[in-house]
Amino acid sequence: MIKRQKALLAAVSKGAVDMLPLSLAVLPWGILFGSLAIQRGLSGFEAQLFSALVFGGAVQIVTVELMAENASLVTILFSALIISSRHFLYGLTLREKLRVQPLSWRMSIGFLLTDELFSLSGHPRAYQNKFRLYYALGAGGSFYFAWNTWTAVGIVAGSWLPDLTKLGLDFAIAATFIALVVPEIKHLSTLICVVVSAFFALVFSLFDVAFGLVAAAILGMLAGFFVQKLRSK
């Protein structure tokens, strides 16, 4: 029993260590959100609770900005839904691996399933046994702890320092996603998907197209799908 407990603890530690580079990479992002929330009128408790319950950097930042602009509840909820819709795809991708697991594990992994944890879920045997479940718990749990820690740092910084949003910390968002995407470009279809998405994201941004980022992602996925179909014939 003791030996098994040590093995499970080792799996948790291994997950946390493997997630460490990404946990550190989102430091500027977490600080940005914490300071932004304070400077947009939220209390320190509200800002910290936001990170504890929502646990999604992009949707948190956008929601705080919309709240500061007095956007309607419908606009806020719809924007949050669109931004977070990729998590639905993550869930579908991992469904076959997790559907045999108890509800408690599915709920826990589902809450912790960020872009970063999904990037560590590509192993064919991911989530297939208890040790791998504890590995995911260690990875996702450590990232959750890091995100809330960086938020707390941002809350303190936002209370004492000038507007941190002018320091370009939002580049951490782009840098994090670039670091997640580039290692996954292993096939021509994936490369086409990334290039097409990036191109249209830039075009839609220049012309200020509403929900342009979502449209760019859809166009990129369609382009990648058609290239894969053509290559498989």
Backbone torsions as a table, in degrees:
resi	resn	phi	psi	omega
1	MET	NA	-45.8	-179.7
2	ILE	-63.7	-40.2	179.7
3	LYS	-63.1	-40.4	179.3
4	ARG	-66.1	-41.1	178.6
5	GLN	-62.8	-39.7	177.2
6	LYS	-64.6	-37.7	179.2
7	ALA	-66.2	-41.0	178.7
8	LEU	-66.0	-40.9	177.7
9	LEU	-63.8	-37.2	177.3
10	ALA	-65.0	-36.7	178.2
11	ALA	-65.4	-41.3	177.2
12	VAL	-62.3	-45.5	-179.9
13	SER	-63.0	-40.6	179.2
14	LYS	-63.0	-41.0	177.9
15	GLY	-62.7	-42.4	-179.9
16	ALA	-65.1	-40.7	179.8
17	VAL	-66.2	-43.4	-180.0
18	ASP	-65.0	-30.0	-179.4
19	MET	-84.4	-13.8	-172.9
20	LEU	-52.9	-45.8	179.4
21	PRO	-57.9	-39.4	179.4
22	LEU	-74.3	-33.3	177.1
23	SER	-63.2	-37.3	177.7
24	LEU	-76.1	-32.8	-177.1
25	ALA	-64.7	-29.0	-178.0
26	VAL	-90.5	8.0	177.6
27	LEU	-54.3	-51.6	178.5
28	PRO	-61.0	-35.4	-179.3
29	TRP	-65.0	-45.9	179.0
30	GLY	-64.6	-42.2	177.8
31	ILE	-62.8	-40.2	178.2
32	LEU	-59.4	-47.1	-179.2
33	PHE	-64.5	-46.1	-178.5
34	GLY	-58.9	-45.8	-179.8
35	SER	-69.6	-38.2	179.4
36	LEU	-63.3	-42.9	-179.7
37	ALA	-60.7	-42.4	178.9
38	ILE	-65.3	-43.6	-177.4
39	GLN	-74.3	-12.6	176.4
40	ARG	-101.6	11.0	170.1
41	GLY	104.1	-1.0	177.9
42	LEU	-80.3	150.8	174.4
43	SER	-78.2	166.1	178.3
44	GLY	-60.3	-39.8	179.2
45	PHE	-64.4	-43.6	-179.4
46	GLU	-64.1	-41.6	-179.6
47	ALA	-64.8	-43.1	-179.9
48	GLN	-67.7	-39.2	178.4
49	LEU	-64.3	-33.9	178.0
50	PHE	-57.9	-49.2	-179.6
51	SER	-68.6	-34.2	-178.0
52	ALA	-69.3	-34.9	-175.1
53	LEU	-96.3	-40.9	-175.7
54	VAL	-84.7	-47.7	175.8
55	PHE	52.1	55.3	177.8
56	GLY	-155.4	104.1	-171.2
57	GLY	-54.5	-54.0	-175.5
58	ALA	-62.5	-46.7	-177.7
59	VAL	-67.8	-32.6	178.2
60	GLN	-65.5	-46.6	-177.9
61	ILE	-64.5	-46.6	-179.6
62	VAL	-63.6	-41.8	-179.2
63	THR	-63.5	-42.9	178.8
64	VAL	-62.2	-41.6	178.9
65	GLU	-64.3	-42.5	179.3
66	LEU	-65.7	-38.9	177.3
67	MET	-63.4	-39.8	179.5
68	ALA	-66.0	-28.4	179.3
69	GLU	-90.6	8.1	179.5
70	ASN	58.7	37.5	176.6
71	ALA	-67.3	156.0	-179.8
72	SER	-68.8	158.4	179.2
73	LEU	-61.1	-37.2	179.6
74	VAL	-62.5	-43.4	179.6
75	THR	-62.9	-43.4	-179.6
76	ILE	-63.4	-47.4	-178.0
77	LEU	-66.4	-40.8	-179.6
78	PHE	-66.3	-41.7	178.6
79	SER	-63.0	-42.2	178.6
80	ALA	-63.5	-39.2	179.0
81	LEU	-63.3	-45.3	-178.8
82	ILE	-64.3	-45.8	-177.4
83	ILE	-64.9	-36.1	-176.4
84	SER	-90.7	0.7	-174.2
85	SER	-62.5	-24.8	179.6
86	ARG	-62.7	-26.0	179.5
87	HIS	-67.1	-26.7	174.9
88	PHE	-64.1	-40.8	177.6
89	LEU	-66.9	-38.5	176.8
90	TYR	-59.5	-44.9	-179.6
91	GLY	-61.9	-42.1	178.3
92	LEU	-64.3	-38.7	-179.3
93	THR	-63.4	-39.2	-175.8
94	LEU	-95.3	2.6	-174.8
95	ARG	-57.1	-47.8	-176.3
96	GLU	-63.9	-30.7	-179.4
97	LYS	-77.1	-31.7	-171.8
98	LEU	-103.3	-13.9	-172.2
99	ARG	-65.5	-21.8	179.4
100	VAL	-86.5	-7.8	-178.4
101	GLN	-83.6	155.6	178.2
102	PRO	-58.9	156.0	-178.4
103	LEU	-56.9	-38.2	-178.6
104	SER	-59.9	-40.4	178.3
105	TRP	-70.7	-41.3	-179.8
106	ARG	-63.3	-40.6	179.0
107	MET	-67.6	-41.7	-178.9
108	SER	-64.9	-49.6	179.5
109	ILE	-65.7	-38.0	178.7
110	GLY	-60.2	-41.5	178.8
111	PHE	-67.5	-37.6	-176.6
112	LEU	-86.3	-0.9	-173.1
113	LEU	-78.0	81.2	174.7
114	THR	-90.3	178.3	175.1
115	ASP	-58.0	-39.0	-175.9
116	GLU	-67.5	-44.7	178.9
117	LEU	-67.2	-37.3	178.5
118	PHE	-62.1	-34.1	-179.8
119	SER	-66.2	-20.6	178.0
120	LEU	-97.7	8.9	-174.3
121	SER	-103.5	15.2	-174.9
122	GLY	-81.6	-11.9	-179.2
123	HIS	-64.4	135.8	-177.6
124	PRO	-54.9	-28.9	-177.3
125	ARG	-103.0	14.1	178.8
126	ALA	-58.0	133.7	177.4
127	TYR	68.6	12.6	-173.2
128	GLN	-86.7	-15.5	176.6
129	ASN	-145.7	175.5	-173.2
130	LYS	-64.1	-37.0	-179.4
131	PHE	-65.1	-39.8	179.4
132	ARG	-72.8	-29.8	174.3
133	LEU	-66.6	-41.9	177.7
134	TYR	-68.7	-32.2	174.3
135	TYR	-60.8	-47.2	179.1
136	ALA	-64.0	-37.8	178.0
137	LEU	-63.6	-40.7	177.6
138	GLY	-66.3	-41.3	179.6
139	ALA	-67.1	-52.0	-178.4
140	GLY	-68.4	-39.5	-179.8
141	GLY	-66.2	-40.4	178.4
142	SER	-66.6	-35.6	178.0
143	PHE	-68.7	-38.4	176.4
144	TYR	-60.9	-44.7	178.8
145	PHE	-62.4	-45.0	-179.5
146	ALA	-62.7	-44.4	-178.6
147	TRP	-60.5	-43.2	179.7
148	ASN	-71.0	-31.1	175.6
149	THR	-66.7	-46.2	179.1
150	TRP	-65.3	-34.3	175.5
151	THR	-61.1	-44.0	179.5
152	ALA	-61.6	-40.5	176.8
153	VAL	-62.2	-42.1	179.0
154	GLY	-64.8	-36.6	178.4
155	ILE	-62.3	-45.5	178.3
156	VAL	-65.0	-44.8	-179.7
157	ALA	-63.9	-40.6	180.0
158	GLY	-66.6	-24.1	179.9
159	SER	-82.4	-24.5	-172.8
160	TRP	-115.0	-21.9	-174.6
161	LEU	-110.5	165.3	176.0
162	PRO	-62.4	177.2	-176.5
163	ASP	-57.2	107.2	-178.1
164	LEU	-74.3	-14.5	-179.3
165	THR	-67.1	-14.7	-179.3
166	LYS	-89.2	-0.6	-177.2
167	LEU	-90.5	0.7	179.1
168	GLY	77.9	21.8	-180.0
169	LEU	-66.0	-20.3	-179.3
170	ASP	-65.8	-13.8	175.8
171	PHE	-63.7	-22.7	178.8
172	ALA	-60.1	-30.0	178.7
173	ILE	-63.3	-51.2	179.5
174	ALA	-64.1	-42.0	-177.8
175	ALA	-63.0	-39.9	-179.9
176	THR	-63.3	-46.2	-178.4
177	PHE	-68.8	-34.2	175.9
178	ILE	-62.5	-43.0	179.9
179	ALA	-64.8	-30.0	178.9
180	LEU	-79.3	-35.7	-172.9
181	VAL	-81.7	-45.6	-172.0
182	VAL	-54.5	-45.9	179.8
183	PRO	-63.6	-18.0	-178.7
184	GLU	-88.5	-3.9	179.6
185	ILE	-81.8	87.8	-176.5
186	LYS	-116.9	-8.3	-178.0
187	HIS	-134.4	157.8	-179.8
188	LEU	-60.0	-40.5	-178.5
189	SER	-62.3	-38.1	178.2
190	THR	-67.6	-41.5	178.5
191	LEU	-61.6	-44.5	178.7
192	ILE	-61.7	-42.4	178.4
193	CYS	-57.6	-46.8	-178.5
194	VAL	-66.3	-45.6	-177.6
195	VAL	-64.4	-46.1	-179.8
196	VAL	-64.2	-42.8	178.5
197	SER	-61.4	-45.2	-179.3
198	ALA	-63.8	-41.8	-179.1
199	PHE	-62.2	-50.6	-177.2
200	PHE	-71.9	-29.3	175.5
201	ALA	-62.8	-40.4	178.3
202	LEU	-67.5	-45.4	-179.6
203	VAL	-62.1	-48.3	-178.7
204	PHE	-64.6	-32.8	177.7
205	SER	-68.0	-42.0	179.5
206	LEU	-62.7	-35.1	-179.0
207	PHE	-97.3	8.6	175.9
208	ASP	52.4	49.7	179.9
209	VAL	-80.6	129.8	179.5
210	ALA	-63.2	134.4	-178.8
211	PHE	55.0	32.0	-179.7
212	GLY	-62.8	-34.3	-178.9
213	LEU	-65.5	-40.7	178.1
214	VAL	-65.1	-44.2	179.5
215	ALA	-62.4	-39.5	179.3
216	ALA	-63.8	-40.7	179.4
217	ALA	-64.1	-41.5	179.7
218	ILE	-64.8	-43.6	178.8
219	LEU	-63.0	-40.1	178.5
220	GLY	-63.6	-43.1	179.0
221	MET	-64.4	-39.5	178.4
222	LEU	-64.6	-42.4	179.4
223	ALA	-62.6	-45.2	178.4
224	GLY	-62.7	-38.4	179.5
225	PHE	-63.8	-44.9	-178.9
226	PHE	-68.0	-36.6	177.3
227	VAL	-65.0	-41.2	179.0
228	GLN	-64.5	-39.7	178.2
229	LYS	-63.8	-43.5	-179.7
230	LEU	-64.6	-38.0	-178.5
231	ARG	-74.1	-23.0	-178.4
232	SER	-84.5	-9.5	-179.2
233	LYS	-78.2	NA	NA
